[in-house]
Amino acid sequence: FPQIRHLDIPIDNLDSCQYLIERLEKFLISVVFRFPHNDDNDDDDDDDDDDENAELIEWAQSLQQNHQYRLRDGDIYLWFQ
């Protein structure tokens, strides 16, 4: 059977991303974490969105030590090899 080398997965939190990386990074070449996009125009949610984006950026930068990554439209593209 062929081995899965690239994964594109919807995901809803950073803990799930970290869990997946810890379990599968030795098998994968790349992974795309797709976070749900909230299209609500409610002004009350802007602070929450900013906090989530800041947390995502901080987490992605911590990955930079071992992996290459790119943030695009709120999704993370991550290369292991």
C-alpha positions as CSV (number, residue, x, y, z in Angstrom):
1,F,0.0,0.0,0.0
2,P,1.3,3.5,-0.7
3,Q,2.2,5.6,2.2
4,I,0.4,8.9,2.8
5,R,3.0,11.7,2.5
6,H,0.8,14.8,2.2
7,L,-2.2,15.6,4.4
8,D,-4.8,18.4,4.0
9,I,-7.0,18.4,7.1
10,P,-9.7,20.6,8.6
11,I,-8.9,21.3,12.2
12,D,-10.3,23.5,14.9
13,N,-7.6,24.1,17.5
14,L,-3.8,24.3,17.9
15,D,-3.8,21.3,20.3
16,S,-5.0,19.1,17.5
17,C,-2.3,20.4,15.2
18,Q,0.4,19.7,17.8
19,Y,-1.0,16.2,18.5
20,L,-1.0,15.4,14.8
21,I,2.6,16.7,14.3
22,E,3.9,14.7,17.2
23,R,2.3,11.5,15.9
24,L,2.8,11.8,12.2
25,E,5.8,14.1,11.3
26,K,8.2,11.2,10.7
27,F,5.8,9.8,8.0
28,L,4.6,13.0,6.3
29,I,6.3,15.4,3.9
30,S,3.7,18.2,4.3
31,V,0.5,19.0,6.0
32,V,-2.1,21.8,5.5
33,F,-4.1,22.6,8.6
34,R,-7.4,24.3,7.5
35,F,-9.1,26.3,10.2
36,P,-12.8,27.2,9.9
37,H,-13.2,30.7,8.6
38,N,-15.8,32.8,10.4
39,D,-17.6,35.2,8.0
40,D,-19.7,36.9,10.7
41,N,-19.7,40.6,10.4
42,D,-20.4,41.1,14.1
43,D,-18.1,43.8,15.6
44,D,-18.0,42.0,19.0
45,D,-16.0,39.1,17.5
46,D,-13.1,41.2,16.2
47,D,-11.1,40.9,19.4
48,D,-11.6,37.2,19.5
49,D,-10.4,36.9,15.9
50,D,-7.3,39.0,16.6
51,D,-6.5,36.8,19.6
52,E,-6.9,33.6,17.6
53,N,-4.7,35.0,14.8
54,A,-2.0,36.1,17.3
55,E,-2.0,32.7,18.9
56,L,-1.8,30.9,15.5
57,I,1.2,33.1,14.5
58,E,3.0,32.5,17.8
59,W,2.5,28.7,17.5
60,A,3.6,28.6,13.9
61,Q,6.8,30.6,14.8
62,S,7.6,28.0,17.4
63,L,7.5,25.4,14.7
64,Q,10.1,27.3,12.6
65,Q,12.9,25.7,14.5
66,N,12.3,22.3,13.0
67,H,10.0,22.8,10.0
68,Q,9.2,25.3,7.2
69,Y,5.7,26.9,7.3
70,R,3.6,29.4,5.6
71,L,0.4,31.1,6.8
72,R,-2.2,31.8,4.1
73,D,-5.8,32.9,4.6
74,G,-5.7,31.7,8.2
75,D,-4.4,28.2,7.2
76,I,-1.0,26.7,8.0
77,Y,1.1,25.0,5.3
78,L,3.8,23.0,7.0
79,W,6.7,21.1,5.5
80,F,8.7,18.5,7.5
81,Q,11.4,17.4,5.0
